[in-house]
């Protein structure tokens, strides 16, 4: 019988490998199978086998390579058994005769992300499918990122995979004549991967560093692939500027640290310098893109020597421009919060009130949390308590829940 401690170590190792290596194992297997469902099944089988085998043999030195070998071997067995090579056209078409811009920049994750963001798919399906297949997020995690129910997201992902199979969508980075028009969809995917990792929708971790790193890696690949594309430069700038604060977002004892309380001397100045250079270049091109405006906002935060010195007037002006370009409810929410920080909590509440009727934000915990904080500052304790309770019911990240619970306790002491 295996040592229980060994089992615990293996479970932890498999969980770490899932976070770090899922994308590479799945995308490499998909390159072989040309069938997303089969690749997903084989990848899941590899992780399941790891739980059994590693308990007996120990965790290998290179878990990702081990998992990839098992998944690919499993895929080959299935393909041989079903005689797919002889009887069936590939479901994902490999255009082996036409060299693509990925030559010399070979990464199966990049091929997979372009496949998942093919224009034959609806934009929301593109992003959802990539989060599920490239990043290995669970369906509930993807659903939370989209503000929809898990059942709705499961159906959306299934339809997208069937569409890829039926349309025989090529498994490659598109050629130069198609690359520009395809980039916007890919950038939305990369951005959502980053935001999902920056603040994990579920679980005990505030940050999914593996997703953050994957998004930045993919953004860098795209920047290398298309160095003159302003939208790519702006997105990379945005990710780097936000990632520069990563190490200061939690205290040593695991508590959430707000931006206003972070130790700015610990921010990564190298990432900030690189991000500022990229966004400066992106803003010189007209018209500015959505990501350029978001990166400009992040740069203002990064450049402020202290919370008090933050240029909230300029941030509100940038949110105004961003909302005209991209009228998202979340942008509206962030603009309202910035107004409150510029003009005071009462002004912030007034700016938030119209959003209470927006159905897209009905299950968005940050709206309730923002209202709760402004109400707390105004000493409206009863209403603040209700808003914090609402925020808690809509928040599934343990670190954020702990922070909200502390604020709720503080408010209840004043009732």
N, C-alpha and C positions, 0 to 999 in steps of 0.2 A: 504493500500500500504506500502510495506517495506521501511524503511529508506534507502536512497541511500548509506549512510555511512556504514550501516549494510551489504549491498550488496558488497561493496568494501572489507569489512573485511572478508566476507565469501569467496569471490574469492581468496583473499590472503591466507586464511586458507586452502582452497582446493588445491591451488598450492603448498603450503608448505607440505601438506599431501602427494601429489603426489610425490614430491621429496623424502620424508622421508619414506613413507609407501608403495609405489607401490609394491616393491619386495615382502614384506611379505604378502600383501593382495592377489596378483596374485598367488604366489606360494602356499599359503594355500588353495586357491580356486581350483587350479589345482590338488592339492592332493585329493580333493573331486571329481572333475569332471572326471579326467583322460583324459581330452580333452582340448588341449591348446587353440583352437579357442573359445570354450565355456567359459573357464576360463577368457580369455581376454575380451570377450563380457560382462561377469558378472562384472568383475572388473571395466571396463569402465562405466557400468551402475551405479555402486555404487558411483563413483565419480560424475557422472551427477546428481544422486539423492541428493548427498550432497549439491550441489549448490542450489537446491530448498529447501530442508528440513532445512538446517542450517540457511537459511535466516529467517525462521519462528521460529525455536526453539532455535537458537544460536549454536555456535560451541561446540561440546561435549568435555568433559574433556579428553577423549582418542579417538582422531579422527581415529587412525589406527584400534582400536578395533571395532569402529562403522562401518567403511568401510568394514572390514573383515566380520562382521556379515551380512551386507546388501548383499555383493557379494555372500557369501555362501548360504544365504536364496534364493537369485535369482537363483543360480545354482540348489538348491534342487527343486525349483518350475519347472524349465525347465526339470530336470531329471524325476520328477514324471509325468509331462505332456507327455513326450515322452516315458515313460515307459522304460527308458534306463536300469534300474536295472534288468528288467525281460527279455527284448528282445534283448539286444545288449551287446557284450563283450566290456570291457573297451578298449578305444583306447590307453591309457597308462597303461601298465600292472603293477599292484601292487603285488610284490612278498612277500605276507604277511607271508608265511611259512618259508622263509629263513632269519634268522637274519643277518643283514648287519653290517658293522663297524660303521654305524651311530647310533646304539643302544647306548643310553646314551649321544649322541651328536645330538639330534633331531633338525633339522632346515630345514624347507621346502625349503628355498633358496638353501641350499647345494644339496638337492635331485634334485631340478629343474636344477641347473647348471650342474650336472652330466648328467641329461637327455638331456639337450640341447647340451652337448659336446660328445654325443655318437659317437663312431667310424663309425657308419653307415652314418653319416653326413660329408660332406667336412669340412675342418678346418675353412674356412672363414664363412661357414654357421653356424658352432658351435658358433663362437664368435658373429656373427651378431644376431643370435636368442637369445642369452643370454642378449645382450645389449637391445634388444627390449622387451623381456618378463620378465627378471629378474629385469632390471633396469628401464624399462618404457621409454627409449629414443624414440624420434620420429624417423621415417624412415629417414628424412633428416640428423638428427644428427648421426645416425649409418652410413649413406652413407659417410658423411664427414670423419668419423674415418677411413673408408676404402679407401678413395680417389676414390669413384665411384659415378655415378649419382643416385639420389633417386629412379628413376624407376627401375634401375638395382637392387638396394638393396631391394626394395619392392618385386620383383619377387623372389629374393634369399630367403627371409624370408618365403614367401608363400610356396615355394618348400620344405624348411626345415620342416615346420610344417606338410605338407602332408606326408613327408617321415617318421616322427615320428609316425604319425597315422597309416600309412600303415605297417610299420615294427613292430608295437606294442612294442615300446621301453620301457623297465621297468622304472618306476618312483621311483628310489632309488639310494643310493650310492652303487657302485659295491662292490662285495666281495673281499677278500684279493687276490685271484688269478688273478683278473683283475685290481686291483687298481693302480698298478705301471704304467701300459701302458696307463691308462686313465688320469693320473695326468697331463701330458704335455699339453693336450688340455685344461684342466680346468685352468691351470696356465696362458695360453695365454688369456683366457677369463678374468680372474681376473686382469691381467696386463692391458688389454685394458679398462676395466671398470675404473681402477685407472687413466690411462692417459686421458681418456675422462673427468673425473671429475677434474683432476689436472688443465687442461686448457680446459674449456668447448668450444666445436666447435662453438656454436651459443649462442646469447643472451647477456644480460647485465652483467651477472656474469662472472668473470674470473674463479672462482672455483665453481664446484658443490660439496660442502662438503659432501652431502649425498652419492654421488658415491665414493668419496675418502674413506669415513668411511665404506661403504659397501664392497669395495675391501679389505681394511685392515682387516675387520671382517672376510671375507671369507678366506683370507690368513691365519689368525690366526687359524681358524677352521681346515684348511687343515694341518697346522703345528702341531696342537694337535692330529689330526688323524694319521699323519705320521711323527713323530718327528725326525726320522733318515734320511728323504729324503732331500738330499742336495739342490735339485732344489727348493723345497718348502721353505727351510730356506733362500736361496738366494733371492727368490722373495719377501718374507716378509721383508728381510733386505732392498732391493731396495725401497719398498713402504715406509717403516718407515723413511729411510734417506731422501727421497724426501719430505715426509710429514713434516719433522722437520723444513723446511723452509717456511711452508705455511703462517704463520702470517706476514711474512716480504715481501711478494710478491706484496703487494699493499700499497700505502700511505694512510694516514688518509682521504685524499680527494678523494680516489678512483682511483688514477693513478697507472699504472704499474710500479713496481720497478724492475730493472734488477738485476741479481745475483751480478754483480760488485758493486752495490750501496746498497745492503741490509745490515741491522744492524745485524751483526752476533751474537751479544750478546743476541739477542732475539730468536735465533734458539733454538729449543727444545732439550736440552742436554740429556734428558732421552731417547727420541726416537733415537738420534744419538748413544748413548751408546749401546742401544739394537740392533740397526742395525749393528753397527761395530762388536759386538760379533757374530751375526748371519753370517755375511759375512766372518769373519775370519774363522769360523768353516767350512763354505761352500767351501772356497778356499783351505782348507787343503786336500780336496778330489779331486782326479784326475780322468778324466780331469775336469777342471772347466766348469760350464754351462754358457749359455748365460746370465742368470740372475745374476750369481756370478760376471761376468765381469762388467755388468752394475752397480751392487751394489758397486763394487770396485771403479768405477769412481765416483759414488755419494759419497762414503766415503772420497775420496781425496778432493772433494769440501767441505765436512763437516769438515774435519780436518784442512784445510788451515785457519790460523788465519786472513788472509786478502786476497783480490782479487789478490794483487801483489805477494803473497806468494804461489799462486796455482801452483802445479807441472804439468805444461802443457806438459812437455816431457813425464812424466809417463802416463798422460791421453791419449796422442796420441798413446803411445805404447799399452795401453789397448784397444783403439779403433781399432788398427791394429789387435790385437788378436780377438776382437769381430767380426770384419768384416770377418776374415777367418772362424770363426765358424758360423756366421749368416750374410751373405752378403746382408743385407737390404739397399735399397737406403737411408733410413733415417739415418742409421749408417754411411754410406758414407758421408752424409751431415754433421753430427755431427763431424766426424773425420776432415773434411775440415775446419770447424769452429775452431776446436781445433788447427789445424796447423796454422791458421791465428793468433790465440791468442798466440801461441808459437813463430812464426817466423815473424809476422807482416801482415798487411792487404793485401799487394801485394801477398804474398805467399798464403794467404787465398783465394783470388780471383782465383789464378791459380788452386788451389785445387777444387774450386767450379765449374769452367768452364766445365769440362766433364759431370757434372750432368745436364746441361741445355738441353741435348739431351735425357735425361731419361724420357720416357712417364709417368712413375709412379709418377714423381714429377712435371708434367706439371701444376697441379692445387694445388700444395703444397706451401702455402704462405710463409713458413719459409725459403725456398730457396731464393725467391726474397728479403725477409727481410734481410737475411744474406749478400747477395750481396750488397744490398743498404747500409748497415752499413760499410762494407769494402770500398765501393766507397766513402762514406761520409768522412771516416777517411783519404782517399787519396786526398780529395779535388776535386774529379771528379764530380762536382755538377750536371751537366746535366744528366749524366748516373745514378747518385744516385737518382735524381728525378724520372726518368723513372722506376727504380727498386722499389722505394717506392710506386709509383702509381700502379704497378703490384701487389705488396704485399697487398695493400688495396683492390684491386678487388678480391683477393683470401682469404680474411679474413672476418669472420662473427662474431667474438667475439667483442663486443662493447669496452671493455677495451683495447684490443690489437689494435683495429682500432683507438682509441683515441691516443694511443702512436705513432702509425705510422703516423698519421696526424700531430702530433707535430713535429716529425722528418722531415716530408715532408716540413712543413712550415719553419723549420730551414734551410733546404737545399735551398729552393727557395729564401731565403733572400740573399744567396751568389751568385745567378745567375746574 
